[in-house]
Amino acid sequence: MSAFLNNTNWLLIFSLVIGSAILSVLGDSVGSKYGKKRISLFGLRPKRTSQLITALTGGLIAVGILTITSFISRDVRTAFFGMNVLRQQLYNLQFQLTRSEENATQMRVSLAEASASLDLTGFELDSMKNEAIILEQQKNELEASLRVLREESENLKREIKSLKSESVALNANLLLGQTAFEPGLTYSEIVDGLNELKRAVRLNVLERISNESFTQLRDVKLEFDSVEEAKLIISLASSDIRQYVRALSVENYTTGENSKILVRYESGTSLIIYPEGTPVYRKFFMNDESNTNTAEEILHIFLRELRNKAIKDGILPEPSSNNVGTLDGEAFFAAVDALNKITSPVIINAIASRDIYTEGPVIINILFEE
């Protein structure tokens, strides 16, 4: 009750009551005044004119009340002139509230689903971690097994290589002999040259096999491809430049075998790479106290670099060993002795002892320049 009394706008109520009373009195006074004067408006009888004035006064009272209350109270203005707007706003708010409730319900459902999915994901993650641990253990076990297998494989390879090296008398792709043919030779001269090459190949093979085993040398048979040889003869007969011909082993020949030794031909253009007396390779060595290499080591380094340069210049190496020639032991140690006697910086020269062609071999004399 106290809240009702405190929230009531008594000033507005009293203003309306007093204003209505004043206007009623004025309307009644004006109506009586015009009624006594028997004034007629719009052709009406005085009595009707008095009633019209009283009615107009009542209307003015209502208009005045509305005007006054509208100026005094915002709520009255809203009730009189903004009811439809309030009704539309209320409808919109109710619609938004409904939408919000629906969204909230949907979000609760989605949250529940996400929570369930999160629980499932956590379970799957734990399972994956356990599987990863198991896989890591299996990987370590497999790596250990692989290391053991690799060691066993290496041991087997070494054993097989050792057995093969003990039994192989001739390696595949081994240079057994070579010769060169000048242009303009007749068919018979080329055939004689190839026959001479075959004899040299046979002697080289017999020498190698006799050093490797006690095989009966009379059982050794060499086989050349006759079709390949016929094509080679035609090619050599029609060539107008110098050609080299090499004979190489086709496959490994093992001691104790009675199979034939297959030989293939290899041919190509033979060009002069180093004329006789020209330097094949030169190198400067300090040859003082700062050099820790011995004379023998220095010469080995020099010959290895000479081989690389000769191959780069166009000399064909021996396929199985990649060598381009050999320096016999007597000449090598003579060069070592000569180098040991030199105490100053020195230039080592490898001089071609004869014309050296594409097929080689590189035959040199070693000279020193202090």
Phi and psi in degrees as a GROMACS rama.xvg file:
@    title "Ramachandran Plot"
@    xaxis  label "Phi"
@    yaxis  label "Psi"
@TYPE xy
-64.8837  -36.5052  SER-2
-65.7301  -39.0998  ALA-3
-62.6221  -44.6638  PHE-4
-65.4418  -38.0944  LEU-5
-72.6193  -31.8352  ASN-6
-87.7901  -6.74357  ASN-7
-78.8396  137.881  THR-8
-87.8571  84.5547  ASN-9
-66.4157  -32.6523  TRP-10
-62.9396  -41.374  LEU-11
-64.9439  -42.7119  LEU-12
-62.9325  -48.0053  ILE-13
-63.845  -37.4287  PHE-14
-63.5001  -41.2948  SER-15
-66.4239  -42.4863  LEU-16
-64.1869  -47.2198  VAL-17
-66.3687  -44.1233  ILE-18
-62.5049  -41.727  GLY-19
-64.1346  -41.0416  SER-20
-64.1381  -43.8806  ALA-21
-63.2909  -46.6102  ILE-22
-65.1746  -34.7357  LEU-23
-64.7775  -42.8878  SER-24
-64.3563  -44.8266  VAL-25
-63.0688  -42.175  LEU-26
-63.9093  -41.9372  GLY-27
-67.1664  -38.0365  ASP-28
-66.9684  -44.7079  SER-29
-64.3831  -42.0427  VAL-30
-63.6975  -42.141  GLY-31
-65.5076  -40.2647  SER-32
-62.3089  -49.2885  LYS-33
-70.2478  -28.5019  TYR-34
-67.3166  -37.7626  GLY-35
-70.211  -34.2334  LYS-36
-79.2599  -3.93665  LYS-37
51.4314  50.6404  ARG-38
-85.6413  141.423  ILE-39
-118.214  127.848  SER-40
-113.219  138.941  LEU-41
57.7337  26.0423  PHE-42
77.5729  13.707  GLY-43
-85.6538  160.259  LEU-44
-69.8658  153.21  ARG-45
-54.6615  -38.9843  PRO-46
-63.4188  -43.6701  LYS-47
-68.1475  -34.5108  ARG-48
-63.8205  -40.655  THR-49
-62.6079  -41.8147  SER-50
-65.3804  -38.5347  GLN-51
-63.5304  -41.9306  LEU-52
-64.7217  -40.3073  ILE-53
-64.245  -40.1258  THR-54
-65.7026  -42.5041  ALA-55
-63.9257  -37.1617  LEU-56
-63.0294  -41.2568  THR-57
-62.0535  -41.1137  GLY-58
-62.928  -40.6609  GLY-59
-63.7423  -34.2376  LEU-60
-61.8466  -45.3897  ILE-61
-63.6821  -43.754  ALA-62
-63.0948  -41.7585  VAL-63
-63.2367  -41.6681  GLY-64
-62.1005  -45.8931  ILE-65
-60.6776  -43.0101  LEU-66
-65.1577  -46.7402  THR-67
-62.976  -47.8662  ILE-68
-66.0459  -32.2924  THR-69
-68.2845  -39.6927  SER-70
-70.7806  -34.4452  PHE-71
-79.4959  -42.2568  ILE-72
-119.124  125.62  SER-73
-68.751  -36.014  ARG-74
-63.197  -37.5845  ASP-75
-67.83  -43.5446  VAL-76
-58.1426  -42.981  ARG-77
-64.333  -41.0237  THR-78
-65.9866  -36.2555  ALA-79
-81.516  -42.4536  PHE-80
-114.187  -12.9902  PHE-81
-123.267  22.2036  GLY-82
-66.9242  -41.0864  MET-83
-65.9272  -37.9717  ASN-84
-64.2418  -43.8255  VAL-85
-61.6088  -39.9138  LEU-86
-63.8234  -42.0034  ARG-87
-65.7881  -41.8329  GLN-88
-63.0315  -38.9851  GLN-89
-64.4078  -40.6949  LEU-90
-63.7797  -43.6235  TYR-91
-62.2683  -41.8585  ASN-92
-64.5688  -40.3326  LEU-93
-63.4055  -40.242  GLN-94
-64.015  -45.4292  PHE-95
-63.0439  -37.6018  GLN-96
-64.0568  -41.3429  LEU-97
-62.9795  -44.5487  THR-98
-61.4425  -42.3154  ARG-99
-62.6329  -41.3774  SER-100
-64.0273  -40.3961  GLU-101
-63.9524  -42.773  GLU-102
-63.5316  -39.7358  ASN-103
-63.8201  -40.5543  ALA-104
-63.3598  -43.708  THR-105
-63.9803  -39.866  GLN-106
-65.1203  -37.5248  MET-107
-63.4205  -41.3775  ARG-108
-63.5549  -45.415  VAL-109
-62.7339  -38.4029  SER-110
-64.2486  -39.9104  LEU-111
-65.1351  -43.4168  ALA-112
-63.6827  -41.8872  GLU-113
-63.7593  -39.271  ALA-114
-63.1229  -42.7484  SER-115
-65.234  -40.8054  ALA-116
-64.5497  -38.0022  SER-117
-64.0369  -40.9032  LEU-118
-62.1708  -42.6584  ASP-119
-65.6166  -41.1226  LEU-120
-62.6584  -41.4338  THR-121
-61.0807  -40.2699  GLY-122
-64.8877  -43.8386  PHE-123
-64.2659  -36.6844  GLU-124
-64.0331  -42.2882  LEU-125
-61.8103  -40.8108  ASP-126
-63.7771  -41.623  SER-127
-65.2229  -38.1585  MET-128
-61.3814  -43.411  LYS-129
-63.6349  -41.5675  ASN-130
-64.5351  -38.0296  GLU-131
-63.1041  -40.3549  ALA-132
-63.0173  -43.3263  ILE-133
-64.0998  -43.1774  ILE-134
-64.1976  -37.9648  LEU-135
-63.7334  -40.7922  GLU-136
-63.1335  -43.8692  GLN-137
-62.9374  -39.5362  GLN-138
-60.7881  -45.2496  LYS-139
-61.8321  -40.4353  ASN-140
-65.1581  -41.8327  GLU-141
-65.9043  -39.4489  LEU-142
-63.7693  -40.0187  GLU-143
-63.3031  -43.8498  ALA-144
-63.7087  -38.9939  SER-145
-64.0435  -40.5607  LEU-146
-61.6658  -41.299  ARG-147
-63.9569  -43.7314  VAL-148
-64.1232  -38.3632  LEU-149
-64.6904  -42.1461  ARG-150
-62.0196  -42.9221  GLU-151
-64.4875  -39.6163  GLU-152
-63.3524  -42.8184  SER-153
-63.0332  -40.996  GLU-154
-62.4009  -42.5587  ASN-155
-64.7777  -41.07  LEU-156
-61.3922  -42.3892  LYS-157
-63.6667  -40.7868  ARG-158
-65.5375  -43.3645  GLU-159
-64.269  -41.9868  ILE-160
-62.948  -39.1231  LYS-161
-64.7909  -43.3112  SER-162
-64.0463  -41.4896  LEU-163
-66.7087  -41.6899  LYS-164
-64.4514  -26.8885  SER-165
-78.0661  -25.8437  GLU-166
-108.514  -17.4883  SER-167
-82.081  120.416  VAL-168
-90.5408  -35.2479  ALA-169
-130.107  130.205  LEU-170
-86.7629  155.252  ASN-171
-65.3475  147.375  ALA-172
64.8215  29.2238  ASN-173
-86.7465  133.566  LEU-174
-75.0132  114.848  LEU-175
-97.9645  -20.5057  LEU-176
175.066  160.373  GLY-177
-154.816  159.159  GLN-178
-155.639  174.581  THR-179
-132.626  150.374  ALA-180
-123.995  124.153  PHE-181
-77.8353  156.138  GLU-182
-69.4925  153.25  PRO-183
89.3702  8.41879  GLY-184
-76.6534  150.885  LEU-185
-81.0669  168.939  THR-186
-58.3096  -46.0011  TYR-187
-66.7321  -36.6607  SER-188
-64.9546  -38.4402  GLU-189
-66.8829  -41.6336  ILE-190
-62.7662  -42.0436  VAL-191
-62.4597  -40.055  ASP-192
-63.6646  -41.5685  GLY-193
-67.6587  -37.4098  LEU-194
-64.6752  -38.391  ASN-195
-64.132  -38.9281  GLU-196
-63.4097  -40.2787  LEU-197
-62.9033  -41.1221  LYS-198
-64.6616  -40.8026  ARG-199
-64.5657  -39.4426  ALA-200
-62.7079  -44.0049  VAL-201
-63.022  -42.8605  ARG-202
-63.1234  -40.6895  LEU-203
-64.7901  -41.872  ASN-204
-64.8764  -46.1954  VAL-205
-61.4558  -39.205  LEU-206
-64.5976  -43.8365  GLU-207
-65.9563  -43.5327  ARG-208
-68.4031  -38.7882  ILE-209
-64.9655  -26.7148  SER-210
-79.6111  -21.9759  ASN-211
-96.9173  -26.6267  GLU-212
-155.923  179.362  SER-213
-105.996  29.5898  PHE-214
-61.5424  142.729  THR-215
-64.8009  115.508  GLN-216
-66.218  -25.7473  LEU-217
-69.63  -18.0233  ARG-218
-84.3257  -8.84503  ASP-219
-75.2  127.695  VAL-220
-125.605  132.738  LYS-221
-103.686  140.54  LEU-222
-130.212  121.014  GLU-223
-105.754  145.028  PHE-224
-72.8958  112.14  ASP-225
-66.4096  -37.0978  SER-226
-65.8489  -44.7201  VAL-227
-62.556  -39.1662  GLU-228
-65.9196  -40.1003  GLU-229
-63.0868  -42.3962  ALA-230
-65.1836  -37.9502  LYS-231
-64.9295  -41.7791  LEU-232
-61.7271  -43.5417  ILE-233
-62.2946  -41.4914  ILE-234
-65.1192  -41.3513  SER-235
-69.0967  -38.4023  LEU-236
-66.5446  -30.3314  ALA-237
-94.5046  -1.55434  SER-238
-82.8152  142.516  SER-239
-109.177  13.472  ASP-240
-132.631  164.635  ILE-241
-65.6991  136.56  ARG-242
-126.645  141.567  GLN-243
-101.557  152.584  TYR-244
-132.578  127.268  VAL-245
-115.633  147.47  ARG-246
-115.131  123.998  ALA-247
-129.573  148.866  LEU-248
-72.0946  142.229  SER-249
-82.0786  -38.9859  VAL-250
-146.891  174.264  GLU-251
-66.9234  143.355  ASN-252
-117.264  117.187  TYR-253
-95.5806  141.395  THR-254
-62.9367  143.436  THR-255
91.0374  -11.8526  GLY-256
-82.3818  147.866  GLU-257
-104.767  7.82048  ASN-258
-73.7176  163.514  SER-259
-76.6855  151.843  LYS-260
-92.3465  112.206  ILE-261
-82.4246  134.361  LEU-262
-125.488  136.819  VAL-263
-117.97  158.217  ARG-264
-100.609  151.414  TYR-265
-140.039  130.004  GLU-266
-135.849  162.784  SER-267
-179.719  179.771  GLY-268
-72.0475  135.026  THR-269
-109.335  109.834  SER-270
-109.683  151.192  LEU-271
-79.9517  122.075  ILE-272
-96.6705  -47.1886  ILE-273
-128.096  110.087  TYR-274
-65.6192  157.586  PRO-275
-58.8927  133.155  GLU-276
88.5342  -5.93804  GLY-277
-90.58  150.455  THR-278
-67.8388  131.185  PRO-279
-86.2642  -39.0631  VAL-280
-159.458  143.384  TYR-281
-134.671  144.325  ARG-282
-149.964  140.488  LYS-283
-97.3658  133.027  PHE-284
-124.007  140.262  PHE-285
-65.4771  -42.9643  MET-286
52.9784  48.8527  ASN-287
-130.745  -165.058  ASP-288
-66.1674  -24.596  GLU-289
-73.1945  -15.8336  SER-290
-92.9295  118.329  ASN-291
-91.4487  -6.46565  THR-292
-79.6614  144.901  ASN-293
-78.3605  167.398  THR-294
-59.8697  -38.1772  ALA-295
-64.7996  -41.427  GLU-296
-66.6838  -38.9302  GLU-297
-61.2604  -43.0571  ILE-298
-68.3784  -37.1575  LEU-299
-61.6605  -43.5902  HIS-300
-61.904  -43.2845  ILE-301
-61.6071  -44.9943  PHE-302
-67.8001  -35.6116  LEU-303
-65.9227  -41.9514  ARG-304
-68.6353  -35.6041  GLU-305
-60.4435  -43.226  LEU-306
-59.9945  -45.962  ARG-307
-62.1394  -40.023  ASN-308
-68.2067  -40.3313  LYS-309
-63.0042  -42.6963  ALA-310
-62.8677  -41.053  ILE-311
-64.7  -33.8168  LYS-312
-76.9479  -11.6218  ASP-313
120.237  5.66269  GLY-314
-76.109  134.173  ILE-315
-80.609  123.589  LEU-316
-79.414  163.955  PRO-317
-71.3102  121.43  GLU-318
-57.4872  -40.1519  PRO-319
-77.6254  -26.6997  SER-320
-118.052  -13.46  SER-321
66.4308  20.4472  ASN-322
-87.7181  155.027  ASN-323
-112.625  -2.42614  VAL-324
165.296  174.903  GLY-325
-132.247  147.859  THR-326
-109.274  116.911  LEU-327
-62.7194  156.569  ASP-328
-57.8009  -38.8889  GLY-329
-62.9374  -45.192  GLU-330
-67.2747  -37.5947  ALA-331
-63.3947  -50.1772  PHE-332
-71.9824  -25.8672  PHE-333
-64.6243  -39.9295  ALA-334
-67.0769  -36.4816  ALA-335
-61.9742  -45.6805  VAL-336
-61.8666  -42.0755  ASP-337
-64.7395  -38.9403  ALA-338
-69.3879  -35.1411  LEU-339
-62.9007  -27.103  ASN-340
-82.3557  -9.85371  LYS-341
-97.6689  125.458  ILE-342
-109.599  -5.08222  THR-343
-103.232  168.163  SER-344
-54.4201  145.167  PRO-345
-141.482  147.466  VAL-346
-106.509  123.183  ILE-347
-94.8938  128.491  ILE-348
-116.638  134.41  ASN-349
-107.896  110.132  ALA-350
-104.725  132.666  ILE-351
-64.1118  122.037  ALA-352
-81.5647  -9.82581  SER-353
-160.439  174.734  ARG-354
-63.3864  128.966  ASP-355
-112.579  122.227  ILE-356
-100.936  -178.472  TYR-357
-54.5742  -43.5518  THR-358
-76.3318  -9.83766  GLU-359
74.7275  -161.222  GLY-360
-77.199  164.893  PRO-361
-85.4137  109.122  VAL-362
-111.6  122.783  ILE-363
-131.082  163.346  ILE-364
-116.379  139.217  ASN-365
-99.5027  126.262  ILE-366
-125.245  148.311  LEU-367
-115.808  138.259  PHE-368
-119.441  116.12  GLU-369
